[in-house]
Amino acid sequence: MAKKQISESEIEIMTVSSEPETLSLLNSKQHSDLLGQRPTNYRHLQKIKKEFKSQAKKHLDRRFCYQIPESFEIRFIKYDIKILQFIQKWDNKFLDYLALFITLVTTIEAGIIASPVLFLLGQDSIAIELTYIILMYGLISQIPKRFLWRTRPFMRGYSKQKRKDYTSSLPSRAVSGAIVYMYLIDHAISLYKYHDKVQLTGWIILSSLIFALLATWSRCYFGVHYPSDCLLGLIQGIVICLFGFLIYRSDIIGCKSCSDKACYTKLPNKEITFSHLERADWVLFAISSVVSIVLMLLSIVKPVEWWRKSHFFFGTIIAGIVFHLVFLCPDKKLRKNPTSLPPPPPPNKWYFWLISIGQLAFVIEKKKKNERCGEGRIILTVPEWHNWNTLSTFKDISS
């Protein structure tokens, strides 16, 4: 059964239903087993269709969640469908894995995990900037995801179903991630080359746009986002970088920058000892811990239901902020007995192997549940081995 092409007249008079019809599920040939589940028979097909509908209803039944206005859909749907159909003309395994790789490197989870890893490697200045950027990334990008609902294109039959995503499609968080991560790369280069003076050069703007276009292609290729979602995701990414940069700069005023080693103590030892713990501000530590727990609980209980990843997000990101304020913030204005760690030594090579083992453990566990997902993580893990190994010597070489 061939996929029905939507005519110009049908697009013009199209009305948007509040319930996803999941038309693409009626044709098993449209499915990819990369991340989605291929229907094996009619009963299985109906089960998957019911699953998508129940997820959409569950989202819309939450308080303060609103359907995207029909006027917005009609304004963009004509161009969205044409671009989606054009992108999905080319469909093969190589493009499947390429789109999967781009998706993996633009996920918010990559930034969340990078925060403690960078602190572990002694890249404190980059870690602090990344932590505040990812904080803004999670908070800002979740606002439209939580309060607005737009049915994903594969649910309506406008594209092939190549991935199962149940959340709202508006906006594309992956495209926002492309902008955010390219900004962080620019910050890392500025840190070592210009001593923390961020240089917004032409190449970083161009590379950010190229990366955003690649992320747009991957999300449309999977059939989980409209091009208009990706455009709004690009704008959202710029806003996230702006807020994250302002918070980071205001924080430096109070805590001093680690890029010029002003945030460190002048103690001769370069290891964390019990003496540091004795001089730490445990009141600030306790308050921050309570705030983290409260935010996490408020985010998952009704009627808030902010984000199902809140425990992972707040637990990791706020931990990085607490570490910064307690151990890398020597300003006397913030506490009576300021304490700070000494400059970190060059990271040991075994850190690289430790991170690699953790990645492999994650891949093996995922591969048992979903073979394709496991293979995708292996694709991402191989270059990560090289990148972490390079990073472990980067700071020592640049100093």
C-alpha positions in Angstrom: 0.0 0.0 0.0 1.6 3.2 -1.2 1.7 6.3 1.0 -1.0 8.8 0.0 0.4 12.0 -1.2 -1.4 15.1 0.0 -2.5 17.4 -2.8 -2.2 21.2 -2.8 -6.0 21.6 -2.4 -6.1 19.2 0.6 -3.3 21.2 2.2 -5.2 24.5 1.8 -8.4 23.2 3.3 -6.7 21.1 6.0 -8.1 21.3 9.5 -6.1 20.1 12.5 -7.5 17.5 14.8 -6.7 17.7 18.5 -6.2 13.9 18.6 -3.3 12.2 16.7 -4.5 9.8 14.0 -1.3 7.9 13.6 -2.0 7.3 10.0 1.6 6.2 9.3 1.0 3.1 11.4 -1.4 1.8 8.7 1.5 0.9 6.4 4.2 -1.3 7.9 6.5 -0.6 4.9 6.9 2.9 6.2 8.5 1.7 9.4 12.1 1.4 10.3 13.3 -1.0 13.0 16.1 1.5 13.9 14.4 2.7 17.1 10.8 2.2 16.4 8.9 -1.1 16.7 7.6 -2.6 13.5 4.0 -3.9 13.6 3.9 -7.7 13.1 0.2 -8.0 12.5 -3.1 -6.0 12.6 -3.6 -6.5 16.3 -0.1 -5.4 17.1 -0.6 -2.3 14.8 -3.7 -1.4 16.7 -1.9 -1.7 20.0 0.8 0.7 18.9 -1.8 3.1 17.6 -3.6 3.0 20.9 -0.3 3.6 22.7 0.4 6.8 20.8 -3.1 8.1 21.4 -3.0 7.3 25.1 0.4 9.1 25.4 -1.0 12.2 23.7 -4.2 12.2 25.8 -2.1 11.7 29.0 0.0 14.8 28.0 -3.1 16.9 27.2 -4.9 15.9 30.3 -2.2 17.5 32.5 -3.1 20.9 33.9 -1.9 24.0 32.1 -1.2 22.1 28.9 -2.6 23.6 25.7 -2.9 22.4 22.1 -1.1 24.5 19.5 -3.6 26.8 17.8 -5.0 25.6 14.5 -3.9 28.9 12.9 -0.3 28.1 13.7 -0.6 24.7 12.1 -2.3 26.0 8.9 0.3 28.7 8.5 3.3 26.3 8.4 1.9 22.9 7.5 2.1 23.4 3.7 5.8 24.0 3.8 6.5 21.5 6.6 5.0 18.6 4.6 6.9 19.4 1.5 10.2 19.6 3.3 9.5 16.4 5.2 8.6 14.5 2.1 11.7 15.8 0.3 14.1 14.8 3.2 12.6 11.3 3.5 13.0 10.5 -0.2 16.4 9.1 0.6 16.1 6.3 3.1 18.9 3.8 3.8 20.9 2.3 6.7 23.8 4.7 6.4 21.5 7.7 6.8 19.8 5.9 9.7 23.0 5.7 11.6 24.1 9.2 10.6 20.9 10.7 11.8 21.2 8.6 15.0 24.7 9.9 15.6 23.7 13.5 15.2 20.7 13.0 17.5 22.9 11.5 20.2 25.5 14.3 20.2 22.8 16.9 20.4 20.8 15.4 23.3 20.6 17.3 26.6 21.9 14.1 28.4 25.3 14.6 26.7 25.6 18.0 28.4 24.4 16.8 31.7 26.9 13.9 31.8 29.7 16.2 30.6 29.4 18.5 33.7 30.8 16.1 36.3 33.2 14.6 33.8 34.8 18.0 33.1 35.1 18.7 36.8 36.7 15.3 37.2 39.3 16.1 34.6 40.1 19.5 36.2 38.6 21.6 33.4 36.9 23.8 36.0 36.3 26.9 33.9 34.7 25.1 31.1 32.8 22.9 33.5 31.3 25.9 35.3 30.2 27.6 32.1 28.8 24.3 30.8 26.9 23.7 34.0 25.1 27.0 33.9 24.4 26.7 30.2 22.9 23.2 30.6 20.9 24.5 33.6 19.3 27.1 31.2 19.1 24.5 28.4 16.9 22.2 30.6 14.7 24.9 32.2 14.0 27.0 29.1 13.6 24.1 26.6 11.2 22.3 29.0 8.7 25.3 29.2 7.2 24.8 25.8 7.5 21.0 26.1 5.5 21.0 29.2 2.8 23.6 28.5 2.3 23.3 24.7 1.3 20.2 22.7 1.9 19.7 19.0 1.4 16.2 17.5 4.5 14.8 15.9 4.4 14.5 12.1 4.6 10.7 12.0 1.5 10.5 14.2 -0.5 12.3 11.6 0.8 10.4 8.7 2.8 13.3 7.3 6.1 11.3 7.5 7.4 7.9 8.0 7.7 6.6 11.5 11.4 5.9 12.2 11.5 6.7 15.9 9.1 6.6 18.8 8.9 9.9 20.7 5.9 10.6 22.8 6.5 14.2 23.9 5.3 17.3 22.1 7.2 18.1 18.9 7.4 21.9 19.5 10.2 23.1 19.6 13.1 20.8 18.6 15.4 20.4 21.6 18.0 18.8 19.4 18.4 21.9 17.2 18.7 24.0 20.4 21.4 21.6 21.6 23.3 22.0 18.3 23.5 25.8 19.0 24.3 25.3 22.7 27.1 22.8 22.1 28.8 24.9 19.4 28.7 27.9 21.7 30.4 25.8 24.4 33.1 24.7 21.9 33.7 28.4 21.1 34.0 29.1 24.8 36.6 26.3 25.2 38.6 27.7 22.4 38.3 31.2 23.8 39.4 30.0 27.2 42.7 28.6 26.0 43.4 31.0 23.1 42.1 34.3 24.4 42.1 33.7 28.2 38.4 33.7 28.7 37.6 36.6 26.3 34.9 35.1 24.2 35.4 35.9 20.5 32.2 35.6 18.4 33.9 34.9 15.1 32.4 34.3 11.7 33.4 30.7 11.7 31.6 29.8 14.9 28.4 31.4 13.6 28.7 29.5 10.3 29.6 26.2 12.1 26.6 26.7 14.4 24.2 27.1 11.5 25.6 24.1 9.7 25.3 22.0 12.9 21.8 23.2 13.4 20.9 22.3 9.8 22.3 18.8 10.3 20.2 18.5 13.5 17.2 19.7 11.6 17.8 17.1 8.9 18.2 14.3 11.4 15.0 15.1 13.3 12.9 15.5 10.1 14.5 12.3 8.7 13.2 10.4 11.7 9.8 12.0 11.2 9.6 13.3 14.8 9.8 17.1 14.1 8.4 19.6 11.6 10.9 22.0 10.0 9.0 24.8 11.8 9.8 23.1 15.1 13.5 23.1 14.2 13.3 26.8 13.3 11.9 27.6 16.7 14.5 25.3 18.3 17.3 27.4 16.7 15.8 30.6 18.1 15.4 28.9 21.5 19.1 27.8 21.4 20.3 31.4 20.9 18.1 32.5 23.9 19.6 29.7 26.0 23.1 30.7 25.2 22.4 34.4 26.0 20.9 33.6 29.4 23.6 31.1 30.3 26.3 33.5 29.4 24.8 36.3 31.5 24.5 34.0 34.5 28.1 32.8 34.1 29.4 36.3 33.9 27.5 37.5 36.9 28.7 34.5 38.8 32.3 35.3 38.0 31.8 38.8 39.6 31.1 37.1 42.9 33.3 34.0 42.7 36.2 34.9 40.3 37.2 33.0 37.2 39.0 29.7 37.2 40.4 30.5 33.8 43.1 32.7 35.3 43.3 30.5 38.4 41.9 33.4 40.6 39.3 31.0 42.0 41.9 28.7 43.5 43.7 28.8 46.8 47.5 29.0 47.0 48.0 26.0 49.1 50.9 23.9 48.0 49.1 20.5 47.8 47.1 19.7 44.7 44.8 17.1 46.1 41.5 17.3 47.9 42.1 16.6 51.6 40.0 16.5 54.8 41.3 20.0 55.6 39.3 21.3 52.6 36.2 19.6 54.0 36.7 21.1 57.4 36.8 24.6 56.0 33.9 24.1 53.6 30.6 26.0 54.0 28.4 23.2 55.0 25.4 25.5 55.6 25.5 26.4 51.9 26.0 22.8 51.0 22.9 21.7 53.1 20.7 24.5 51.7 21.7 23.6 48.1 21.0 19.9 48.8 17.6 20.7 50.2 16.8 23.0 47.2 17.8 20.2 44.8 15.6 17.6 46.5 12.6 20.0 46.7 12.9 21.0 43.0 13.1 17.3 42.0 10.0 16.4 44.0 8.0 19.4 42.8 8.9 18.5 39.2 7.5 15.0 39.3 4.4 15.3 41.4 0.9 16.3 40.2 -0.3 18.8 39.1 3.2 20.1 38.2 4.6 17.1 36.4 7.4 19.3 35.0 9.7 16.7 33.6 10.3 13.0 33.9 14.1 13.5 33.8 14.0 16.0 36.6 15.8 13.7 39.1 18.7 13.2 36.7 18.8 16.8 35.6 18.6 18.6 38.9 20.7 15.9 40.7 23.6 16.3 38.4 23.5 20.0 37.4 22.9 21.4 40.9 25.6 19.1 42.2 28.0 20.9 39.8 26.8 24.4 41.0 27.2 23.4 44.7 30.7 22.1 44.0 31.6 25.4 42.4 30.2 27.6 45.1 31.6 25.6 48.0 35.0 24.7 46.7 35.8 27.1 43.9 34.4 30.4 45.2 37.0 32.2 47.5 35.2 35.6 47.6 34.8 36.6 51.3 31.6 38.4 50.5 29.8 35.1 50.2 31.0 33.5 53.4 32.8 34.2 56.7 35.6 31.6 56.2 36.1 31.3 52.4 37.6 28.0 51.2 38.8 27.0 47.8 40.6 24.1 46.2 44.2 24.4 44.8 44.6 24.3 41.0 44.0 20.7 39.8 46.9 18.7 38.5 46.8 17.5 34.8 44.2 14.7 34.6 45.5 11.2 34.8 45.3 8.9 31.7 43.3 6.4 33.7 40.4 8.9 33.8 40.0 8.3 30.1 39.8 4.5 30.6 37.4 4.9 33.5 35.0 7.0 31.4 35.3 4.5 28.5 34.4 1.6 30.8 31.4 3.5 32.0 30.3 4.1 28.4 30.8 0.5 27.4 28.7 -0.7 30.4 25.9 1.7 29.3 26.1 0.4 25.7 26.0 -3.3 26.7 23.0 -2.7 29.0 21.2 -0.8 26.2 22.1 -3.3 23.6 20.3 -6.0 25.5 17.1 -4.0 25.4 17.4 -2.6 21.9 20.0 -3.9 19.5 19.9 -0.9 17.2 20.2 1.6 20.1 23.2 -0.3 21.4 24.9 -0.1 18.0 24.2 3.6 17.9 25.8 4.1 21.3 28.9 2.2 20.1 29.1 4.6 17.1 29.1 7.5 19.5 31.5 5.8 22.1 34.4 5.2 19.7 35.1 8.9 18.9 34.4 9.7 22.6 37.4 7.5 23.6 39.6 9.7 21.4 38.0 12.9 22.5 38.4 12.3 26.3 42.0 11.1 25.8 42.8 14.3 23.9 41.0 16.4 26.6 43.1 14.7 29.4 46.2 16.3 28.0 44.7 19.5 26.5 45.0 21.6 29.7 48.6 20.6 30.3 49.6 21.4 26.8 47.9 24.8 26.7 49.4 26.0 30.0 
